[in-house]
Amino acid sequence: MAFRGIDSAYLLLLGVCVGVMVACGAMSAPVIFQAGVILDMPITRDQSGILMGLIFQKLSHLLYIVGMVIFVFELFAARLFRTSGIVIMLSAGVSIIMILLFNLYYTPYILSAPDSNSTEFESMHFQSVVVFKILTISLAVLFVAKCLKLFSRA
């Protein structure tokens, strides 16, 4: 019974994280990068990028926590309780790798890039968007797989 409560808290954390990522990537970014047009003010793309960077800095804290929780939870689930299948383990592993890539490699580079108009920056930004999308999908797959596993035991 206690494990069900922990499972539920874990699912809530995964669901919140997926929701925040969708809100940041799909909803906030288009608005922030159109802020100058929306507000009819001279807001440059670089200024909008600074705002978006601040959002991603806050998101990175949540992602670190989620990555650690996934690692610990799935390690215990796989080793002690034998409750993790291949889909769960793969999506957990991909999620952890993408969290580390996004937080440790792409975010610091993008936030400290001297020229956001260079081809190198554009390439890194494109790669970070791909990593972000893979991370969102892998977390969503992990969430759904864990839900199905939990409901199948009910």
Steps between C-alpha positions, in 0.01 A plus 500: 500500500784743580656422162176611329526836676859538385397393149227764502740774613746391231230513234395845620859624472533356149166649395587842637836491324344406165242776546763761583707398199202526266413838652859626458567364155169510320321785674746745654769513233275617214351772721835618638661516157202701369487729806609806302218454251243412767589797722582732210836576661856477371600165654783334310543130437802501732296659781229239450773234509617633836146464637470148360841414642383601847202268463727214395732568794203452735394190306849352534459485879182295460668279240793423732258395773294290259815337360620402845158370600469296179846352555436402862139390452561287192816350648304388807202390290720291274727352767276456802148468369559374144224732375673671208461377144716577199291802391522650847874444527569636150286811546652560845853466359429726203339756733802509728742532208293779341471685833877491538560607139249784518610630841875447483578557134238693303357741758838637619619541141187680385488727805864602462520523120651832394331507158148364467505564126791268422452172318659318793240644737217413262630143477529464878157652549347259249670207672373618840144516364532140377637388840216686676239327282657157551505567874135603504398190304712264711355642822148468359568138399639429846191658659257299286695174543509544878126580503422188299721293729332643810148448365578146385592409859175646636 
